[in-house]
Structure formats: C-alpha cells, structure tokens
Amino acid sequence: MEKGALVEWMKNDGDRVESGEILFTVETEKAVHEVESFDSGILRIPPDSPAPGVTVPVGTLLAYVLAPGEALPFEGPAAPIPPVPAMDALRPASEPQPPRAPSAPVEGHVPAISPRARRVAAELNVEWRGLTGSGRTGRIVERDVRAGSR
C-alpha cells in the first residue's frame, strides 16, 4: 500500500479521544480501513489537513492527539485546549474501573462501523447510520446490522 483516500473523520477537531477509539477511515485499493488512536487526549486537526476524498501517500500527517494543556504544533483558528484532569486521577487507585458502555448516537455524528458490518449492511440493504453499536467503543459490528435487518 502506497496511498489511500481519507473517507471520513469519526471525531471532530477538539474532541476528547481515548486509546482504541476510531479516529477516521481511509480507503485503499483493496479495502476501507478504520484507524484508531494509540493514545488518549484531544484530537487536533490542522487547517491544512487533507479533506475527505483526497488521496495521500502513506505516512501523511492528518492530525495530532495532544495532552490536555499541550500547545498546538501548528498555527490556526483552533482555540487553546484547557487542562483537564485525567479520569484516572479522579478515581482512587483501589476502586475497580467499570467497563465502558457503548456510547449513544450523537445527532450529526456518523458512528464507527467495521468494514465487515458495512459490507453486510449493503448486502441486506440496512441503513446502518441509525444503529447503536455494541462493539468495543460503541462501534457497529455485524451482529448490530443483522439485528437491524429484522
């Protein structure tokens, strides 16, 4: 793989992201790939970042995940990020952390969907954008699409 086209952002500039959350999808000659965050922080998309639909070489910088309070590595209209304490800092170390529930759909936000679920939705003619995902981080998976086709 030498190049890919940015399909869509799953998060917006300034959104808080957790490690493992899907940030965007990219289309190659063979498939649509979901790209997840390796770190937790605030997503910052530079003003000169490629727009959806633009094909770029592998390794092209699309965005940054910054720590709360970290300075922007680019100039632009983005507002400064206020420092926010990490959730782990607010919870006593001895208290077990509850599992994360899938997030509820947000109006105007396109939910994350696995490539397999997207293919099954097309085969079954299911409108997946209105589904609630049961996968990790609220991602729509094949079983959600099949349940939505009933």
Secondary structure, DSSP 8 states (H G I E B T S, - for coil): --EEEEEEESS-TT-EE-TT-EEEEEE-SS-EEEEE-SS-EEEE--TTS--TT-EEETT----EEE-TT---SS-SS---------HHHHS-TTS-----------TT----B-HHHHHHHHHHT--GGG----SGGG-B-HHHHHHHT-
